[in-house]
Structures are given as C-alpha cells and as structure tokens.
Amino acid sequence: MRPPATPFKSPAADTRTGRNPVAQFVLYVVLIALALLTLFPFYWMFVLATHTQSSIFSAPPPMWFGEFLDRNYQTLIGRLPFLRNIWNSFYIALMATVTTMFFASLAGFAFAMYEFRFKRALFGLLITSLLIPPLLGIIPYYLIIQYLGWLNTPRALWVPAMASAFGIFLMRQYIASSMPRELLDAGRIDGASEFRIYWSIALPIIRPGLATLGMLTFIGQWNNFLGPLVVLNQRESYTIPVALRTLQGQIQTDWGAILTGTALAVLPLLIIFVFASKQVIEGLVAGSVKG
C-alpha cells in the first residue's frame, strides 16, 4: 500500500503560520536596524563620557571607550555636589511616583466604577486641564510655593505632582477596560468596604497600568527641568538637569564632565525600564485586548 502523498510546501511560505519567511527576515532586519539606530545615541554618550574635550570634538569623533572616565568624574564632583543632586532627583521622583500612583488610581477607580453627581462635568474639566500648557502656570506656581515657604525644598516639586490629570485619565481608561463591575458587587456581598474593594480587588488587577503610570511619572520627574529651575536656587538643592545646566555657559565648558554626569543620570532610567518593560507593555496594550 502506497503511503499518502505529502502535500507540496512552497519554500516562499510557511503553511503553519501563513507567513512569508522572506518577509519575516526583511522585517527582522529592519527592526534590528531601527533598534540599533535608536540605541546608538546612548552608546555614543557613554563613549564620549570616557574622553577628553579635545577628543570629543576631534574629526573623526571617537567611537570606542577611552581612559578618562575617572578624570571626568573627578571634575564633575569637584564642580558640583553631584551625589547630593542625584539623591534630590531620586527622592523627588520617587515621592511623586508613589503618591501619583495612589491618588491617580484612586480617582481613576472612582471615575470608572461609580456614578455620582457632576461626574461627566468633572471628568471633562480634568481633560480640559490637559490642554493648558504648563508654562502658563509657572508664575502662580512660584507665588504659591513662595507663600508656603517651600522654596529650595523637595516638597515644592513632589507635592504639586501628587496627582496628575494625565495619570487620572490613564487609570480611568485602564480600569474601565480591564475591571468587571461584577467584582464590586461580589466584594460588597462579602462585606468589604469600598476602600477595601479598591485596595484588595482593584489594585492587583490594574498592576500593569500602575506600572506604566509609575514609569512615566518617574521619568517625567527625573527629567523635569522647568520646575526645579524656578523654585530651586541653591546648588545643594538642585536636581540633576539643573545641576548639569550650571556647568554650561562658563568661560570653558568641560563637555567630558557634562557627558559623564548625563550618562550617570541616564543609568537609573535604563535599569528601571529593563525591569519594568514587561509590565509597561502590558499596561499600554491591555485596553485594546480586554473588554
């Protein structure tokens, strides 16, 4: 008895996946090229941080690591209280991130799960506030901080950032798309309070969304320049962006020291992204795949 004939498989297509292997190969090559193009500025920044200023502006510029990282670092900490500036940035970003995640998720939970008077009007006002450029509020912001006596203090930056309109909007959209209302009724039947429902039922479900909000908030506060520039005027209270800016505009700008400080400032963000990228990606796409 002859065995059944094996169907012919075209080399140009994968019958199991229905994808063209040639097209896949081209796609991977393009994606790898774009990834390398995106990563190259970071690589070059770390390379230049190990060279002197004369080497940085040489032609052709250096493309491999040098031997002057320690010299650039010593110059940096000799001109700035850089470790103190790093701590200031970390403390402000951490406090703003933790408080924003709590209050934004709490408000987003209320907007998504409850019906109350003036709900639509309040949410519309919240969305409208996103259209106002932050620069327009700089003068009132400074006057309020001055009245409270918070100039040159970290709380002048993280207290106003405790709950952002964008964070509330993001959490409201995520909770509305990922959390069934039946869970609230189940919690109430079990005798849980409304806050207990939020804390024990909602928070575990919205963890990817919280990770996304937390990462965006931390990066935004870490890179914040305008706010610290307005309310901080002492070197010991500067955050990293303002501290590095003070190294420019002098008689001679040491770009090696500036690039070393910039590289050290970028490292925490890269580490956070490596460990939180999975949660962030889940948070960004969850709204489109969950009913």
N, C-alpha and C positions, 0 to 999 in steps of 0.2 A: 504494500500500500504506500503510495507516494505521500510524503508529508505536504501539508497545505503550503501553498506558495506564500512567501513573505512579501507583504506589500512594499512597493518601492518607496524609499525615503529620499526625498530631494536633498542634496547637500546644501541647498540655499535656504532651507527652513527646518526648524525643529518642530516635529509633529506633536511632541508632548506639550510644548509651551506655546506653539503657534508664533514663535518669534524668529526673526531672521538673524542668524548668528553673525553675519557680516554687519548688519545694522547695529547689533548689540556691541560688537567690537568697536565700531566707529563711535558709538555713544560713550563707551567707557573711556576711549582715548580723549574725546572732547571733555568729559567730566574731569579726568585726571589733569588735563592741561589747564582747565579753569581753576581747579583746586591749587595747582602749583602757582598759577598767576596770582591767586588770592593770598597765598602764604608767603610769596616772595618778599613783599614789603616788611613783614615781620622778621623773616630771616635776615634781610639786609640790615634792619635796625640793630639786631643782635650782633651782626658782624661789625658794623661801624662803631658800636659801643666799645669794641676792643682795639680801636685805632686812635691815633693822634689826630688833631685837627688838620695838619698838613696832609696826612694820608687820606682823610675823608674827602678833601677837595682835590685830590690828585686825579690825573687822567692817564689811563682808565682808573675808575674807582676800585677799591679792594672788594673782592668777592669771597674772601675767606678770612677766618678769625685771625686777629693779631695778638699782641702780647702786652697791651697797655690797659687792660681792663682794671687792674688794681690801681694804676695811676689815675685813671678817670674816676674811679670810685673815691679815692682819697681826695681828689679835687672837689668832688661833689659834696662829700660830708664836711669838707673844710669850709665851703661857702654857705652851706645850708644845714639846719638841724634835720637832715633828711629822714632819719629813723622816726623822729617825732612827727614829721609831716606824713609819713606812711601810716603811723598809728592814728593820726587825726582823720585821714581819709577812710581807713578801715572802720574806725569807731562810728563815724557819721554814716557811712554806707550800711553798716550792719544794723544800727538802730533804725534807720529809715526803712530798711528792707523788712525787718521783723515787724515793726508797727504797721507798715503798709500792708503786708500780707494778712495781718489780723483784721485791721479795720476795713480794708477793701473787700476781703472775703465776707466779713460780717454784713457790710452794706449790700454787696452783690447778692448774698443769700436772701436778704430781705426783699430786694427788688425782684428777684427771680421767683421766690416761693410764696410771697404773701401779697394780699390785696389790701390796700389801705388808702385813705383819702389823700388826694393830690399826688398819687404815685406817678402818674404819667407826667404831670407838670414838673415834679421834682427831677425825674429822670431826664426830661427834656432840658431842664436848666443845667443839669450835670453835663449833658452832651454839648450844650451851647458853650459852656466854660472851656471846652477843649479847643474852640475856635479862637479864643483870645490869646494873642501872642504873649508869652511870659514876660517879655521885655516891658510891656505896658504896666506891669505891677511892681517894677523894681523900686520906684520911689515910695509908694505906700508900704511895701515890704520893709524897706530900710527904716522908715519912720516908726513902724510898729516895733521892730527889733530894738531900735534905739530907745523907745519909750519903755520897753520891758527891761532894759539894761542888759541885753543879751549880746551886745557887740563883742566880737572876739571869743565867743563861746561856741562849742559844738552844737548845743541845742538850738541855736539860731538857724541851723541848717536842717537838722533831722526832725524837729518838732513840726515845722510847717509842711514837711514832706510825709507826715504820718499816714495820710490817706490821699491818694491822687485820684482825680476824676477818671483818668485812663485806667487805673487799677480797678476801680469800682465797675467801670464799663466792661473791662475784660472778664472779671469774675462773674458779673451778672450774666454775660453771654455764655460763659462756660458752664455755670451751674444750671442755667435754663436748658442747655442741650445735653447735659450728662446726668442729671439727678431726677429720678421719677418723683412726682409728688406723693405717690402712694407710700413712700418711705416716711414722710412726715406723719401721715395718719397712723402708720404702724408704730412709730415712736410714741405718739400721743396715747395710743391704746395701751402701750406698755407702761405708761405713767411718766414718761420723760418730759422734762420741761423744754421750752423752746430753745433755750441756750444749750441744753444737753443734746438736743437733736442736732443742732449746728455742730457742736464740738465732737460728738461721738459718731454721728452718721454722715454728716456732710463733709467734714474735713478729710476723712480717709478717701472719699470718692473724688474730691476735687484736688487731690495732691499733685497731679501733673499740671493743672492750671496754676496752682500756687507756686510750683517750681518755676514755671515760665514767668509769672509776675515777679517772683523774688529775684530771678536772674536779671530781668530787665531793669528792675529798680536798683539793684546793686551796681550794675554797670552805669546806669544813669547818674547815680550819686557819686560813684568813684570818679567819673569823668566830668562832673559838674564844675564849671569854671566861673560862670557869671555870679552865682550866689555867693560863693566864698570870696570872690573878688570884691563884692560890695560890703559884706559885713565883717570881714577879717582884715586887719591891718597890722598884725604882728607876726614876725617870722615863725615864732613858736606855735602859732595857731593856724598857720597856712595848711591847706590840703596840697596834695601832690601837683595838680595842674597849676595852681597859683605859685607854688614854690619854684617849679621849673621855669615858669614865665619870668620870675625875677632874675634869672641868670642871663636873660637876653637884654639887649639894649645897653649893656655896659660898654666900656671902651674896647674890650676884646671879649668876644663870646666864645666860650670853650664848648664847642659842639660835641666833643667827645664826652664831656661830663653830662651834658644835657641828654644825649642819647643813652648813656648808661642809666640815668635816672628814669628815662622813659621806658627802657627795657625792664627795669625793676618794677615799674608801675604796671606794666602790661602782664607780668608773670601771674599775679593773683587771678586776673580775669581769665587767662588761658587755663589755669588749674580748675577754676570753678566751672568753666564750660566743658572741660573734659569729663568731670564727674557728674554734671547736671544735664548734659546734652540730651540724653535719652528721655528724661522727664520733660524737658523743654519741647522736644519734637512731639511727644505725645500730647502735651498741652496745646500745641499750635494746631494739630490736625484733629483733635478729638471732637471738636464742634461739628466737623464735616462728616464724621462717620457714626456719630451717636444720635439717636433720635430723641 
